[in-house]
């Protein structure tokens, strides 16, 4: 049951399990990029092909399917839906380990995106029904701790399991583990939907057309929501290009592929966790103290850390500041998810929460990561073919500059947040009175 005042121990336990599943989500998603220095030469891939595998091949199916899955989240049993998605992507992860070339890896990567597209819209909807608004930033931040932990764990797999199992064996093992977790999730009970519990009578499920109509209307009425989504998209440009970081470390910064995988694993683990905690708890505290909205909190973080992200790409890799730059990159990534997903959920009507989260994820991935990953691979190959020195370095610098467009968008969203949230609540109260 939902506790309007404080979450229960069971709620926190459920949050931990969803976070574990999100860790698996991002391990599977990141594994290809983490194994870049093995898979690219083994399968004879170009940077453009690798960009398609980690970019559009995955993202198109993930993003478009995600919008439909978001509509399903608002209409069906969410725990069973997550179990189905987890089982699907785990089977396809194991199949990916059998790839012998570009096409045989392309096909499972496309459909892995369909399975993974279920996870976050369903999880965010479940958490919003278990945690009251004042704890939502913390809950979202804790759930999205799965990103840095998942990224780090994928690198730990590369550094410590690859010598034992080989890269293919690692894909098989993670697929098997995911299937076990899917069976556990299948037997978990659905969480009652808060807006239905609060209704005097059983709430009618909105139709797909009504959900989409409400989504469009909400985006039009809430500039803060639209600018938060826009800022998130811009932030993801460099995250997409960072898919090539392991190749950059080895080919242009001279690191051993196993050693740098282990080093970045530890830095991403601690930097990401600290960033998630700081973003989740700090964003909640910032909103409570200033009333300016969590996007303004992200504005200040990006204003401080974006210059460091540029400098780190250009300095001597033997310098301690190079390692500090890697740490700060993962710290900034960790700060992002709790504040933005909490903001998105607070600015939309509860009956379309899953759909809006899915739309946000579609925007982040299809536009942000899609441009970053696929475009990054093409730019790297173009520079290399035209004799440009250090094509990985300059591609990462260019996409870091593009990401800076998020700074003014988060600033404007933070300024508008309270006004738009108050307007939403006023509309909801008027509709409740009329009915």
VENTAWO-V729644 format. One record per residue. N is the residue number from 1. SS is DSSP state (alpha for helix, beta for strand, coil for the rest). PSI is psi in radians with two decimals (NA if undefined). OMEGA is omega in whole degrees, -180 to 180 (none if undefined). Layout:
n->N ss->SS psi->PSI omega->OMEGA
n->N ss->SS psi->PSI omega->OMEGA
//
This chain:
n->1 ss->coil psi->2.67 omega->178
n->2 ss->coil psi->2.35 omega->176
n->3 ss->coil psi->2.03 omega->-176
n->4 ss->coil psi->-0.37 omega->-176
n->5 ss->coil psi->-1.07 omega->-179
n->6 ss->coil psi->2.43 omega->177
n->7 ss->coil psi->2.63 omega->179
n->8 ss->coil psi->2.97 omega->175
n->9 ss->alpha psi->-0.67 omega->179
n->10 ss->alpha psi->-0.65 omega->178
n->11 ss->alpha psi->-0.77 omega->179
n->12 ss->alpha psi->-0.64 omega->177
n->13 ss->alpha psi->-0.72 omega->178
n->14 ss->alpha psi->-0.71 omega->176
n->15 ss->alpha psi->-0.74 omega->-180
n->16 ss->alpha psi->-0.69 omega->-180
n->17 ss->alpha psi->-0.73 omega->176
n->18 ss->alpha psi->-0.65 omega->177
n->19 ss->alpha psi->-0.71 omega->176
n->20 ss->alpha psi->-0.76 omega->179
n->21 ss->alpha psi->-0.62 omega->178
n->22 ss->alpha psi->-0.58 omega->173
n->23 ss->alpha psi->-0.82 omega->178
n->24 ss->alpha psi->-0.68 omega->178
n->25 ss->alpha psi->-0.87 omega->-175
n->26 ss->alpha psi->-0.44 omega->171
n->27 ss->alpha psi->-0.88 omega->-179
n->28 ss->alpha psi->-0.71 omega->-178
n->29 ss->alpha psi->-0.68 omega->-174
n->30 ss->alpha psi->-0.24 omega->-171
n->31 ss->alpha psi->-0.65 omega->-180
n->32 ss->alpha psi->-0.80 omega->179
n->33 ss->alpha psi->-0.67 omega->-180
n->34 ss->alpha psi->-0.55 omega->179
n->35 ss->coil psi->0.31 omega->-175
n->36 ss->alpha psi->-0.74 omega->-176
n->37 ss->alpha psi->-0.11 omega->174
n->38 ss->alpha psi->-0.86 omega->-172
n->39 ss->alpha psi->-0.75 omega->-178
n->40 ss->alpha psi->-0.91 omega->178
n->41 ss->alpha psi->-0.60 omega->-178
n->42 ss->alpha psi->-0.71 omega->-179
n->43 ss->alpha psi->-0.02 omega->178
n->44 ss->coil psi->0.76 omega->-176
n->45 ss->coil psi->2.56 omega->168
n->46 ss->coil psi->2.94 omega->176
n->47 ss->alpha psi->-0.63 omega->178
n->48 ss->alpha psi->-0.79 omega->178
n->49 ss->alpha psi->-0.74 omega->179
n->50 ss->alpha psi->-0.64 omega->176
n->51 ss->alpha psi->-0.66 omega->177
n->52 ss->alpha psi->-0.71 omega->-179
n->53 ss->alpha psi->-0.73 omega->-179
n->54 ss->alpha psi->-0.16 omega->-178
n->55 ss->coil psi->-1.83 omega->-169
n->56 ss->alpha psi->-0.64 omega->-180
n->57 ss->alpha psi->-0.69 omega->178
n->58 ss->alpha psi->-0.81 omega->-168
n->59 ss->alpha psi->-0.70 omega->-178
n->60 ss->alpha psi->-0.86 omega->-180
n->61 ss->alpha psi->-0.72 omega->-180
n->62 ss->alpha psi->-0.81 omega->-174
n->63 ss->alpha psi->-0.84 omega->-178
n->64 ss->alpha psi->-0.78 omega->177
n->65 ss->alpha psi->-0.60 omega->-178
n->66 ss->alpha psi->-0.62 omega->179
n->67 ss->alpha psi->-0.74 omega->177
n->68 ss->alpha psi->-0.64 omega->178
n->69 ss->alpha psi->-0.60 omega->177
n->70 ss->alpha psi->-0.68 omega->176
n->71 ss->alpha psi->-0.73 omega->177
n->72 ss->alpha psi->-0.69 omega->-180
n->73 ss->alpha psi->-0.66 omega->-179
n->74 ss->coil psi->0.00 omega->-174
n->75 ss->coil psi->-0.38 omega->-172
n->76 ss->coil psi->3.10 omega->178
n->77 ss->coil psi->2.06 omega->-171
n->78 ss->alpha psi->-0.60 omega->-179
n->79 ss->alpha psi->-0.69 omega->177
n->80 ss->alpha psi->-0.59 omega->177
n->81 ss->alpha psi->-0.74 omega->177
n->82 ss->alpha psi->-0.74 omega->180
n->83 ss->alpha psi->-0.73 omega->179
n->84 ss->alpha psi->-0.77 omega->180
n->85 ss->alpha psi->-0.76 omega->180
n->86 ss->alpha psi->-0.74 omega->178
n->87 ss->alpha psi->-0.73 omega->-179
n->88 ss->alpha psi->-0.89 omega->-176
n->89 ss->alpha psi->-0.48 omega->179
n->90 ss->alpha psi->-0.75 omega->176
n->91 ss->alpha psi->-0.75 omega->-178
n->92 ss->alpha psi->-0.50 omega->174
n->93 ss->alpha psi->-0.77 omega->178
n->94 ss->alpha psi->-0.72 omega->179
n->95 ss->alpha psi->-0.58 omega->179
n->96 ss->alpha psi->-0.54 omega->179
n->97 ss->coil psi->-0.23 omega->180
n->98 ss->coil psi->-0.03 omega->-173
n->99 ss->coil psi->2.51 omega->178
n->100 ss->coil psi->0.00 omega->179
n->101 ss->coil psi->-2.98 omega->-175
n->102 ss->alpha psi->-0.87 omega->-175
n->103 ss->alpha psi->-0.75 omega->-177
n->104 ss->alpha psi->-0.30 omega->172
n->105 ss->alpha psi->-0.50 omega->-180
n->106 ss->alpha psi->-0.77 omega->-173
n->107 ss->alpha psi->-0.91 omega->178
n->108 ss->alpha psi->-0.54 omega->178
n->109 ss->alpha psi->-0.64 omega->179
n->110 ss->alpha psi->-0.81 omega->-173
n->111 ss->alpha psi->-0.31 omega->169
n->112 ss->alpha psi->-0.65 omega->180
n->113 ss->alpha psi->-0.58 omega->179
n->114 ss->alpha psi->-0.81 omega->180
n->115 ss->alpha psi->-0.79 omega->-177
n->116 ss->alpha psi->-0.38 omega->-178
n->117 ss->alpha psi->-0.30 omega->-179
n->118 ss->alpha psi->-0.58 omega->-164
n->119 ss->alpha psi->-1.03 omega->-171
n->120 ss->alpha psi->-0.78 omega->176
n->121 ss->alpha psi->-0.73 omega->179
n->122 ss->alpha psi->-0.76 omega->-178
n->123 ss->alpha psi->-0.78 omega->-180
n->124 ss->alpha psi->-0.67 omega->178
n->125 ss->alpha psi->-0.75 omega->179
n->126 ss->alpha psi->-0.77 omega->-178
n->127 ss->alpha psi->-0.65 omega->179
n->128 ss->alpha psi->-0.41 omega->177
n->129 ss->alpha psi->-0.21 omega->179
n->130 ss->alpha psi->-0.46 omega->-176
n->131 ss->coil psi->2.28 omega->177
n->132 ss->coil psi->2.90 omega->-173
n->133 ss->alpha psi->-0.68 omega->-175
n->134 ss->alpha psi->-0.29 omega->177
n->135 ss->alpha psi->0.06 omega->-172
n->136 ss->alpha psi->-0.61 omega->177
n->137 ss->alpha psi->-0.73 omega->177
n->138 ss->alpha psi->-0.81 omega->-179
n->139 ss->alpha psi->-0.75 omega->179
n->140 ss->alpha psi->-0.72 omega->179
n->141 ss->alpha psi->-0.71 omega->178
n->142 ss->alpha psi->-0.77 omega->178
n->143 ss->alpha psi->-0.76 omega->-178
n->144 ss->coil psi->0.07 omega->166
n->145 ss->alpha psi->-0.30 omega->175
n->146 ss->alpha psi->-0.43 omega->-180
n->147 ss->alpha psi->-1.08 omega->-178
n->148 ss->alpha psi->-0.65 omega->179
n->149 ss->alpha psi->-0.71 omega->178
n->150 ss->alpha psi->-0.76 omega->177
n->151 ss->alpha psi->-0.81 omega->180
n->152 ss->alpha psi->-0.75 omega->-178
n->153 ss->alpha psi->-0.63 omega->177
n->154 ss->alpha psi->-0.63 omega->178
n->155 ss->alpha psi->-0.60 omega->174
n->156 ss->alpha psi->-0.69 omega->177
n->157 ss->alpha psi->-0.78 omega->179
n->158 ss->alpha psi->-0.82 omega->-174
n->159 ss->alpha psi->-0.64 omega->-169
n->160 ss->alpha psi->-0.47 omega->-180
n->161 ss->alpha psi->-0.50 omega->-180
n->162 ss->alpha psi->-0.73 omega->178
n->163 ss->alpha psi->-0.40 omega->-178
n->164 ss->alpha psi->-0.83 omega->-172
n->165 ss->alpha psi->-0.30 omega->-170
n->166 ss->alpha psi->2.85 omega->-176
n->167 ss->alpha psi->-0.58 omega->179
n->168 ss->alpha psi->-0.75 omega->179
n->169 ss->alpha psi->-0.57 omega->177
n->170 ss->alpha psi->-0.67 omega->177
n->171 ss->alpha psi->-0.73 omega->179
n->172 ss->alpha psi->-0.79 omega->-176
n->173 ss->alpha psi->-0.75 omega->-179
n->174 ss->alpha psi->-0.61 omega->175
n->175 ss->alpha psi->-0.74 omega->179
n->176 ss->alpha psi->-0.74 omega->179
n->177 ss->alpha psi->-0.71 omega->179
n->178 ss->alpha psi->-0.66 omega->179
n->179 ss->alpha psi->-0.71 omega->177
n->180 ss->alpha psi->-0.80 omega->-180
n->181 ss->alpha psi->-0.57 omega->178
n->182 ss->alpha psi->-0.67 omega->179
n->183 ss->alpha psi->-0.71 omega->178
n->184 ss->alpha psi->-0.79 omega->-178
n->185 ss->alpha psi->-0.54 omega->-179
n->186 ss->alpha psi->-0.52 omega->-176
n->187 ss->coil psi->0.11 omega->177
n->188 ss->coil psi->2.50 omega->-178
n->189 ss->coil psi->2.56 omega->175
n->190 ss->coil psi->2.56 omega->175
n->191 ss->coil psi->2.26 omega->176
n->192 ss->coil psi->2.44 omega->-180
n->193 ss->coil psi->2.23 omega->-172
n->194 ss->alpha psi->-0.80 omega->-176
n->195 ss->alpha psi->-0.39 omega->175
n->196 ss->alpha psi->-0.65 omega->177
n->197 ss->alpha psi->-0.61 omega->-177
n->198 ss->coil psi->-0.27 omega->180
n->199 ss->coil psi->2.59 omega->-179
n->200 ss->coil psi->-0.48 omega->179
n->201 ss->coil psi->2.92 omega->179
n->202 ss->coil psi->2.21 omega->-178
n->203 ss->coil psi->2.45 omega->175
n->204 ss->coil psi->2.45 omega->178
n->205 ss->coil psi->2.22 omega->179
n->206 ss->coil psi->2.59 omega->177
n->207 ss->coil psi->2.89 omega->179
n->208 ss->alpha psi->-0.70 omega->180
n->209 ss->alpha psi->-0.70 omega->178
n->210 ss->alpha psi->-0.69 omega->179
n->211 ss->alpha psi->-0.84 omega->-179
n->212 ss->alpha psi->-0.65 omega->178
n->213 ss->alpha psi->-0.73 omega->178
n->214 ss->alpha psi->-0.67 omega->178
n->215 ss->alpha psi->-0.86 omega->-179
n->216 ss->alpha psi->-0.77 omega->180
n->217 ss->alpha psi->-0.67 omega->180
n->218 ss->alpha psi->-0.74 omega->178
n->219 ss->alpha psi->-0.64 omega->179
n->220 ss->alpha psi->-0.67 omega->-175
n->221 ss->alpha psi->-0.25 omega->-173
n->222 ss->coil psi->1.57 omega->175
n->223 ss->alpha psi->-0.58 omega->180
n->224 ss->alpha psi->-0.71 omega->178
n->225 ss->alpha psi->-0.83 omega->-179
n->226 ss->alpha psi->-0.71 omega->-179
n->227 ss->alpha psi->-0.54 omega->174
n->228 ss->alpha psi->-0.76 omega->177
n->229 ss->alpha psi->-0.75 omega->178
n->230 ss->alpha psi->-0.71 omega->178
n->231 ss->alpha psi->-0.68 omega->178
n->232 ss->alpha psi->-0.69 omega->178
n->233 ss->alpha psi->-0.83 omega->180
n->234 ss->alpha psi->-0.69 omega->179
n->235 ss->alpha psi->-0.52 omega->-175
n->236 ss->alpha psi->-0.12 omega->177
n->237 ss->alpha psi->-0.89 omega->-177
n->238 ss->alpha psi->-0.47 omega->176
n->239 ss->alpha psi->-0.64 omega->177
n->240 ss->alpha psi->-0.85 omega->-180
n->241 ss->alpha psi->-0.49 omega->-180
n->242 ss->alpha psi->-0.14 omega->172
n->243 ss->alpha psi->-0.48 omega->-178
n->244 ss->alpha psi->0.14 omega->-176
n->245 ss->alpha psi->-0.75 omega->-179
n->246 ss->alpha psi->-0.66 omega->175
n->247 ss->alpha psi->-0.69 omega->178
n->248 ss->alpha psi->-0.80 omega->179
n->249 ss->alpha psi->-0.75 omega->-175
n->250 ss->alpha psi->-0.83 omega->-171
n->251 ss->alpha psi->-0.52 omega->-177
n->252 ss->coil psi->-0.17 omega->178
n->253 ss->coil psi->-0.02 omega->168
n->254 ss->coil psi->0.33 omega->-180
n->255 ss->coil psi->2.68 omega->169
n->256 ss->coil psi->2.42 omega->-171
n->257 ss->alpha psi->-0.63 omega->179
n->258 ss->alpha psi->-0.70 omega->-178
n->259 ss->alpha psi->-0.74 omega->-179
n->260 ss->alpha psi->-0.51 omega->175
n->261 ss->alpha psi->-0.76 omega->179
n->262 ss->alpha psi->-0.74 omega->-179
n->263 ss->alpha psi->-0.85 omega->-180
n->264 ss->alpha psi->-0.48 omega->176
n->265 ss->alpha psi->-0.84 omega->-179
n->266 ss->alpha psi->-0.73 omega->-180
n->267 ss->alpha psi->-0.70 omega->179
n->268 ss->alpha psi->-0.60 omega->180
n->269 ss->alpha psi->-0.96 omega->-177
n->270 ss->alpha psi->-0.71 omega->179
n->271 ss->alpha psi->-0.74 omega->-179
n->272 ss->alpha psi->-0.76 omega->180
n->273 ss->alpha psi->-0.80 omega->179
n->274 ss->alpha psi->-0.68 omega->178
n->275 ss->alpha psi->-0.73 omega->178
n->276 ss->alpha psi->-0.77 omega->179
n->277 ss->alpha psi->-0.77 omega->-180
n->278 ss->alpha psi->-0.73 omega->180
n->279 ss->alpha psi->-0.75 omega->-178
n->280 ss->alpha psi->-0.97 omega->-178
n->281 ss->alpha psi->-0.76 omega->-179
n->282 ss->alpha psi->-0.67 omega->178
n->283 ss->alpha psi->-0.73 omega->177
n->284 ss->alpha psi->-0.78 omega->-179
n->285 ss->alpha psi->-0.69 omega->179
n->286 ss->alpha psi->-0.77 omega->179
n->287 ss->alpha psi->-0.78 omega->-178
n->288 ss->alpha psi->-0.68 omega->-174
n->289 ss->alpha psi->-0.66 omega->-173
n->290 ss->alpha psi->-0.48 omega->-176
n->291 ss->coil psi->0.20 omega->-177
n->292 ss->coil psi->-0.21 omega->180
n->293 ss->coil psi->2.56 omega->-178
n->294 ss->alpha psi->-0.52 omega->176
n->295 ss->alpha psi->-0.56 omega->177
n->296 ss->alpha psi->-0.60 omega->175
n->297 ss->alpha psi->-0.76 omega->178
n->298 ss->alpha psi->-0.58 omega->176
n->299 ss->alpha psi->-0.84 omega->-178
n->300 ss->alpha psi->-0.67 omega->179
n->301 ss->alpha psi->-0.80 omega->-179
n->302 ss->alpha psi->-0.60 omega->179
n->303 ss->alpha psi->-0.62 omega->-179
n->304 ss->alpha psi->-0.74 omega->-169
n->305 ss->alpha psi->-0.37 omega->-179
n->306 ss->alpha psi->-0.75 omega->176
n->307 ss->alpha psi->-0.64 omega->178
n->308 ss->alpha psi->-0.62 omega->178
n->309 ss->alpha psi->-0.54 omega->177
n->310 ss->alpha psi->-0.80 omega->-177
n->311 ss->alpha psi->-0.70 omega->-176
n->312 ss->alpha psi->-0.50 omega->179
n->313 ss->coil psi->-0.34 omega->-171
n->314 ss->coil psi->-0.18 omega->-175
n->315 ss->coil psi->2.96 omega->-180
n->316 ss->coil psi->2.19 omega->-178
n->317 ss->coil psi->-0.22 omega->176
n->318 ss->coil psi->-0.16 omega->180
n->319 ss->coil psi->2.56 omega->177
n->320 ss->alpha psi->-0.48 omega->-179
n->321 ss->alpha psi->-0.39 omega->175
n->322 ss->alpha psi->-0.79 omega->178
n->323 ss->alpha psi->-0.64 omega->176
n->324 ss->alpha psi->-0.68 omega->178
n->325 ss->alpha psi->-0.73 omega->177
n->326 ss->alpha psi->-0.79 omega->-180
n->327 ss->alpha psi->-0.81 omega->-178
n->328 ss->alpha psi->-0.57 omega->177
n->329 ss->alpha psi->-0.78 omega->179
n->330 ss->alpha psi->-0.56 omega->176
n->331 ss->alpha psi->-0.80 omega->179
n->332 ss->alpha psi->-0.70 omega->177
n->333 ss->alpha psi->-0.76 omega->179
n->334 ss->alpha psi->-0.63 omega->-179
n->335 ss->alpha psi->-0.41 omega->-169
n->336 ss->alpha psi->-0.81 omega->-162
n->337 ss->alpha psi->-0.81 omega->-179
n->338 ss->alpha psi->-0.93 omega->-179
n->339 ss->alpha psi->-0.72 omega->-176
n->340 ss->alpha psi->-0.74 omega->-179
n->341 ss->alpha psi->-0.58 omega->175
n->342 ss->alpha psi->-0.71 omega->179
n->343 ss->alpha psi->-0.82 omega->-179
n->344 ss->alpha psi->-0.76 omega->-178
n->345 ss->alpha psi->-0.53 omega->-179
n->346 ss->alpha psi->-0.24 omega->-176
n->347 ss->coil psi->0.20 omega->-179
n->348 ss->coil psi->2.67 omega->175
n->349 ss->coil psi->2.51 omega->-174
n->350 ss->alpha psi->-0.50 omega->-176
n->351 ss->alpha psi->-0.17 omega->177
n->352 ss->alpha psi->0.35 omega->-176
n->353 ss->alpha psi->-0.81 omega->-179
n->354 ss->alpha psi->-0.69 omega->-180
n->355 ss->alpha psi->-0.75 omega->-178
n->356 ss->alpha psi->-0.71 omega->176
n->357 ss->alpha psi->-0.73 omega->178
n->358 ss->alpha psi->-0.71 omega->178
n->359 ss->alpha psi->-0.70 omega->178
n->360 ss->alpha psi->-0.80 omega->179
n->361 ss->alpha psi->-0.71 omega->176
n->362 ss->alpha psi->-0.78 omega->-179
n->363 ss->alpha psi->-0.80 omega->180
n->364 ss->alpha psi->-0.78 omega->-173
n->365 ss->alpha psi->-0.87 omega->-175
n->366 ss->alpha psi->-0.74 omega->-178
n->367 ss->alpha psi->-1.01 omega->-175
n->368 ss->alpha psi->-1.13 omega->-179
n->369 ss->alpha psi->-0.63 omega->-180
n->370 ss->alpha psi->-0.83 omega->177
n->371 ss->alpha psi->-0.75 omega->-177
n->372 ss->alpha psi->-0.84 omega->-176
n->373 ss->alpha psi->-1.02 omega->-176
n->374 ss->alpha psi->-0.78 omega->177
n->375 ss->alpha psi->-0.68 omega->179
n->376 ss->alpha psi->-0.78 omega->179
n->377 ss->alpha psi->-0.74 omega->179
n->378 ss->alpha psi->-0.73 omega->-180
n->379 ss->alpha psi->-0.73 omega->179
n->380 ss->alpha psi->-0.83 omega->179
n->381 ss->alpha psi->-0.70 omega->179
n->382 ss->alpha psi->-0.81 omega->179
n->383 ss->alpha psi->-0.77 omega->-179
n->384 ss->alpha psi->-0.73 omega->-180
n->385 ss->alpha psi->-0.38 omega->180
n->386 ss->coil psi->0.26 omega->173
n->387 ss->coil psi->0.31 omega->178
n->388 ss->coil psi->2.24 omega->178
n->389 ss->coil psi->2.46 omega->177
n->390 ss->coil psi->1.04 omega->-179
n->391 ss->alpha psi->-0.58 omega->178
n->392 ss->alpha psi->-0.76 omega->-178
n->393 ss->alpha psi->-0.88 omega->-175
n->394 ss->alpha psi->-0.49 omega->174
n->395 ss->alpha psi->-0.76 omega->179
n->396 ss->alpha psi->-0.64 omega->177
n->397 ss->alpha psi->-0.79 omega->-178
n->398 ss->alpha psi->-0.72 omega->-178
n->399 ss->alpha psi->-0.45 omega->173
n->400 ss->alpha psi->-0.69 omega->177
n->401 ss->alpha psi->-0.75 omega->178
n->402 ss->alpha psi->-0.66 omega->-179
n->403 ss->alpha psi->-0.45 omega->-179
n->404 ss->coil psi->-0.28 omega->176
n->405 ss->coil psi->-0.31 omega->178
n->406 ss->alpha psi->-0.44 omega->-174
n->407 ss->alpha psi->-0.96 omega->179
n->408 ss->alpha psi->-0.54 omega->180
n->409 ss->alpha psi->-0.74 omega->178
n->410 ss->alpha psi->-0.61 omega->178
n->411 ss->alpha psi->-0.86 omega->-179
n->412 ss->alpha psi->-0.65 omega->178
n->413 ss->alpha psi->-0.70 omega->179
n->414 ss->alpha psi->-0.66 omega->179
n->415 ss->alpha psi->-0.56 omega->-177
n->416 ss->alpha psi->-0.22 omega->-167
n->417 ss->alpha psi->-0.95 omega->-174
n->418 ss->alpha psi->-0.68 omega->179
n->419 ss->alpha psi->-0.77 omega->-178
n->420 ss->alpha psi->-0.63 omega->178
n->421 ss->alpha psi->-0.74 omega->179
n->422 ss->alpha psi->-0.68 omega->179
n->423 ss->alpha psi->-0.68 omega->178
n->424 ss->alpha psi->-0.84 omega->-179
n->425 ss->alpha psi->-0.65 omega->179
n->426 ss->alpha psi->-0.72 omega->178
n->427 ss->alpha psi->-0.75 omega->180
n->428 ss->alpha psi->-0.70 omega->179
n->429 ss->alpha psi->-0.68 omega->180
n->430 ss->alpha psi->-0.73 omega->179
n->431 ss->alpha psi->-0.67 omega->179
n->432 ss->alpha psi->-0.67 omega->179
n->433 ss->alpha psi->-0.73 omega->-179
n->434 ss->alpha psi->-0.56 omega->-179
n->435 ss->coil psi->NA omega->none
//
